[in-house]
Amino acid sequence: MTSFKKLLTLTTALLSCSLMANAHALNFDFSKMSRTDIGFAYLKLGYEHIIPLGVDHILFVVSIFLLSPQLKKVIWQATAFTVAHSITLGMAMYGLIKPPSAIIEPVIALSIVLVAVENIITQKLNPFRVAIIFLFGLVHGVGFASVLVGLGLPEKEFVTALITFNLGVEIGQITVILLGFFLVGIWFGKKEWYHKRIVIPASVVIALIALYWTIERTAASLS
């Protein structure tokens, strides 16, 4: 019962954090900024979209990390995710694809649920997981694009802003992976009890949060 109460408390706390996250705000006059300044501005915005604002993307990256917290294996998965979301981010920003956010946002949440559930039911990294992560990355890329659409991109430095925003996102994701490795993986990743005591409880919390988001976002899209 004590463990359940701790799990419930942690889930509630994380949900509260996600609901309190503020949206990006642009306070820049791009007409008076150099290419370098615009690049740094969007690098910062990309990073902030992960840390601290991107709670859903953080949980997805953490879910990737948890099952096999070895940097080499995590990097392979993260690379697949990066390549995928870079493709759809670029395509969406150039108007080649226009998936509705009413569909994309619930699917992003559902992708977190599925990865977390896989962590619970298996103890070994499935060779097909990289392909699955790639597919989910395609969806997340469209989500990143929706953020950029909301922010707007300076016409004279469209490519610069697009590339640096994506780079900022990557630095944010790498930060999450390294934090996970140095706080958890390096100390507990090879312990016999790692999956039972860390992966399963953490993945249950993540799955519950993401399931809540899935239901909430689906309901919002239908209203």
C-alpha positions as CSV (number, residue, x, y, z in Angstrom):
1,M,0.0,0.0,0.0
2,T,2.9,2.4,0.8
3,S,4.5,1.7,-2.6
4,F,1.1,2.4,-4.3
5,K,0.8,5.7,-2.4
6,K,4.3,6.8,-3.4
7,L,3.5,5.9,-7.0
8,L,0.2,7.8,-6.9
9,T,2.0,10.8,-5.4
10,L,4.7,10.8,-8.0
11,T,2.2,10.5,-10.8
12,T,0.2,13.4,-9.5
13,A,3.3,15.6,-9.1
14,L,4.4,14.9,-12.6
15,L,1.0,15.6,-14.0
16,S,0.9,18.9,-12.2
17,C,4.3,19.9,-13.6
18,S,3.1,19.1,-17.1
19,L,0.0,21.2,-16.7
20,M,1.9,24.2,-15.3
21,A,4.5,24.3,-18.1
22,N,4.3,27.6,-19.9
23,A,4.3,28.1,-23.6
24,H,7.2,29.6,-25.5
25,A,7.2,33.4,-25.8
26,L,9.1,35.3,-28.5
27,N,10.4,38.7,-27.5
28,F,12.7,39.2,-30.4
29,D,12.8,41.8,-33.2
30,F,14.3,39.6,-35.9
31,S,14.7,42.6,-38.3
32,K,17.4,44.0,-35.9
33,M,19.2,40.6,-35.3
34,S,22.1,39.1,-37.1
35,R,22.1,35.5,-38.4
36,T,24.2,34.4,-35.4
37,D,21.8,36.0,-32.9
38,I,18.8,34.4,-34.6
39,G,20.6,31.1,-34.5
40,F,21.3,31.3,-30.8
41,A,17.7,32.5,-30.1
42,Y,16.2,29.4,-31.8
43,L,18.9,27.1,-30.3
44,K,17.7,28.2,-26.9
45,L,14.0,27.9,-27.9
46,G,14.7,24.3,-29.1
47,Y,16.4,23.4,-25.9
48,E,13.7,24.9,-23.8
49,H,11.1,22.9,-25.8
50,I,12.6,19.8,-24.2
51,I,13.9,21.2,-20.9
52,P,11.8,22.4,-19.0
53,L,8.7,22.6,-21.2
54,G,8.7,19.3,-23.1
55,V,7.5,17.0,-20.4
56,D,6.0,14.5,-22.9
57,H,9.2,14.4,-25.0
58,I,11.3,14.0,-21.8
59,L,9.2,11.0,-20.8
60,F,9.6,9.5,-24.2
61,V,13.4,9.8,-24.1
62,V,13.4,8.4,-20.5
63,S,11.3,5.5,-21.7
64,I,13.8,4.8,-24.5
65,F,16.6,5.0,-21.9
66,L,15.2,2.9,-19.2
67,L,15.0,-0.6,-20.7
68,S,18.7,-0.9,-21.5
69,P,20.6,2.0,-19.9
70,Q,23.8,1.6,-21.9
71,L,24.9,4.6,-23.8
72,K,25.7,2.8,-27.0
73,K,22.3,1.2,-27.2
74,V,20.5,4.3,-26.1
75,I,22.4,6.4,-28.7
76,W,21.3,4.0,-31.5
77,Q,17.7,4.5,-30.5
78,A,18.1,8.2,-30.0
79,T,19.8,8.5,-33.5
80,A,16.8,6.8,-35.1
81,F,14.5,9.1,-33.3
82,T,16.6,12.2,-34.3
83,V,16.7,11.2,-38.0
84,A,13.0,10.6,-38.1
85,H,11.8,13.7,-36.4
86,S,14.3,15.8,-38.4
87,I,12.7,14.5,-41.6
88,T,9.1,15.3,-40.7
89,L,10.0,18.6,-39.0
90,G,11.6,19.8,-42.2
91,M,8.8,18.5,-44.4
92,A,6.1,20.1,-42.2
93,M,7.9,23.4,-42.1
94,Y,8.2,23.5,-45.9
95,G,4.5,22.7,-46.2
96,L,5.0,19.2,-47.8
97,I,2.9,17.5,-45.1
98,K,0.2,19.0,-42.9
99,P,-1.1,16.4,-40.4
100,P,-3.7,17.9,-38.1
101,S,-2.5,18.5,-34.5
102,A,-5.8,17.0,-33.3
103,I,-4.4,13.6,-34.4
104,I,-0.7,14.1,-33.9
105,E,-0.8,15.2,-30.2
106,P,-2.8,12.1,-29.0
107,V,-0.6,9.8,-31.1
108,I,2.5,11.4,-29.5
109,A,1.1,10.6,-26.0
110,L,0.1,7.1,-27.1
111,S,3.6,6.4,-28.4
112,I,4.9,7.1,-24.9
113,V,2.4,4.7,-23.4
114,L,3.4,1.9,-25.9
115,V,7.2,2.3,-25.2
116,A,6.6,2.4,-21.4
117,V,4.4,-0.7,-21.6
118,E,7.1,-2.5,-23.6
119,N,9.6,-1.7,-20.8
120,I,7.2,-3.4,-18.4
121,I,6.6,-6.6,-20.3
122,T,10.1,-7.3,-21.5
123,Q,13.6,-7.2,-20.0
124,K,15.6,-7.3,-23.3
125,L,16.0,-4.7,-26.0
126,N,14.1,-6.0,-29.1
127,P,16.0,-5.5,-32.4
128,F,12.8,-4.1,-33.9
129,R,12.6,-1.4,-31.3
130,V,14.9,0.9,-33.3
131,A,12.4,0.7,-36.2
132,I,9.5,1.4,-33.9
133,I,11.3,4.4,-32.4
134,F,12.0,5.7,-35.9
135,L,8.2,5.5,-36.7
136,F,7.4,7.3,-33.5
137,G,10.1,9.9,-34.3
138,L,8.3,10.7,-37.5
139,V,5.2,11.6,-35.4
140,H,7.1,13.6,-32.8
141,G,8.8,15.6,-35.6
142,V,5.4,16.9,-36.7
143,G,4.8,17.9,-33.1
144,F,8.0,19.9,-33.1
145,A,6.8,21.6,-36.3
146,S,3.6,22.7,-34.7
147,V,5.6,24.5,-32.1
148,L,7.7,26.3,-34.7
149,V,4.5,27.3,-36.6
150,G,3.3,28.8,-33.4
151,L,6.6,30.6,-32.8
152,G,7.0,31.7,-36.4
153,L,10.2,31.7,-38.3
154,P,12.0,34.8,-39.7
155,E,11.7,34.8,-43.4
156,K,15.2,36.0,-44.1
157,E,16.8,33.3,-41.9
158,F,14.2,30.5,-42.2
159,V,16.8,27.7,-42.7
160,T,19.0,29.0,-39.9
161,A,16.1,29.1,-37.4
162,L,14.9,25.7,-38.5
163,I,18.3,24.0,-38.1
164,T,19.2,25.7,-34.8
165,F,15.8,24.9,-33.3
166,N,16.3,21.2,-34.2
167,L,19.8,21.3,-32.8
168,G,18.5,22.8,-29.6
169,V,16.0,20.0,-29.4
170,E,18.8,17.4,-29.8
171,I,21.0,19.0,-27.1
172,G,18.0,18.9,-24.8
173,Q,17.4,15.2,-25.5
174,I,21.1,14.4,-25.1
175,T,21.0,16.2,-21.7
176,V,18.1,13.9,-20.6
177,I,20.0,10.8,-21.7
178,L,23.2,11.8,-20.0
179,L,21.4,12.7,-16.8
180,G,19.7,9.3,-16.9
181,F,23.0,7.6,-17.4
182,F,24.9,9.3,-14.7
183,L,22.1,9.3,-12.1
184,V,20.7,5.8,-12.8
185,G,22.4,3.8,-15.5
186,I,26.0,3.9,-14.3
187,W,25.0,2.9,-10.8
188,F,22.1,0.5,-11.2
189,G,21.9,-0.5,-14.8
190,K,23.7,-3.8,-14.3
191,K,22.1,-4.8,-11.1
192,E,19.9,-8.0,-11.1
193,W,17.0,-6.1,-9.6
194,Y,17.3,-3.1,-11.9
195,H,14.3,-4.1,-14.1
196,K,12.0,-5.0,-11.2
197,R,12.8,-2.1,-8.9
198,I,13.5,0.7,-11.3
199,V,12.3,0.0,-14.9
200,I,8.8,-1.4,-14.0
201,P,7.8,1.3,-11.4
202,A,9.2,4.2,-13.5
203,S,7.5,2.8,-16.6
204,V,4.2,2.4,-14.8
205,V,4.3,6.0,-13.8
206,I,5.2,7.1,-17.3
207,A,2.5,4.9,-18.9
208,L,-0.2,6.3,-16.5
209,I,0.8,9.9,-17.2
210,A,0.9,9.3,-21.0
211,L,-2.4,7.5,-20.9
212,Y,-4.0,10.5,-19.2
213,W,-2.6,12.7,-21.9
214,T,-3.9,10.4,-24.6
215,I,-7.4,10.5,-23.2
216,E,-7.2,14.3,-22.5
217,R,-5.9,15.1,-26.0
218,T,-8.3,12.8,-27.7
219,A,-11.3,14.4,-25.8
220,A,-10.0,17.9,-26.6
221,S,-9.8,17.0,-30.4
222,L,-13.3,15.7,-30.4
223,S,-14.9,18.6,-28.5
